[in-house]
Amino acid sequence: MLQFVDVKKSFGQRVILDGVSLSATQGEILYVIGTSGAGKSVLIKHVVGLIQPDFGHIFLDGQEISYLSEQQYFPIRKQCALVFQHATLFDAMTCLDNVMLPLRKHADPNAGAFLNPKQAKARALELLDRVEMADFASKYPNTLGDGLRKRVAVARALALRPKYVLFDEPTTGLDPVNARRIDLLIADLAKQHGVTCIVVSHDLRSIFTIAHRIAMLYKGKVNALGTPDELKRSTDPIVNQFIHGLSDGPLETT
């Protein structure tokens, strides 16, 4: 289980998270939604130590990871992969080399040892094939569209066999076809491989298609939490305004 307990975070005088408590269990797809600036990305960056809370606790499989040193976060980042909104691939490296990079830098959890170049290449090709990108292995990221780059980024994130994958706006800027392909990848990770997926998104189609549960952040707190059907039936005017995209209502935006 990944668990946030009363997490608070401010930047200067601006309160971003004001006592967020939330958890996700094995194989669950948890979507975190809310308006721009609600703290969604800030929340998931706490997990891998890019941001540390001002107050509160974060637990990963029973171990508190809230206030670790940079070095102590290294093993956490092997268990929890973060896929950024922008693919953040190395343009001077081929797609294959991008996916091989973590395999050459870190020991494979299954093998308990470093892979040799031949083994790393085979594993990277396997991962590219899983995201339907094996035919693009020799291509450079800057020659590909956003949707293809994001699929390579997912392959790279899976290289060290993480138990948790955090997605920051994975379908933003993608056409509907590529967005649905990313949805299928996320759904497959959870169902076939038992990976816990926490997804920050504004994509309502994705949210209501593959989410197991949805948490809505508003004014630094979890304003709503439930299954897609429960949120659709919610009588909360803030939830209703957001999920129906209404311009009029009580929802305050930044």
Secondary structure, 3 states (H helix, E strand, C coil): CEEEEEEEEEECCEEEEEEEEEEECCCCEEEEECCCCCCHHHHHHCCCCCCCCCEEEEEECCEECCCCCCHHHHHHHHHEEEECCCCCCCCCCCHHHHHHHHHHHCCECCCCECCCHHHHHHHHHHHHHHCCCHHHCCCCHHHCCHHHHHHHHHHHHCCCCCCEEEEECCCCCCCHHHHHHHHHHHHHHHHHHCCEEEEECCCHHHHHHHCCEEEEEECCEEEEEECHHHHHCCCCHHHHHHHHCCCCCCCCCC
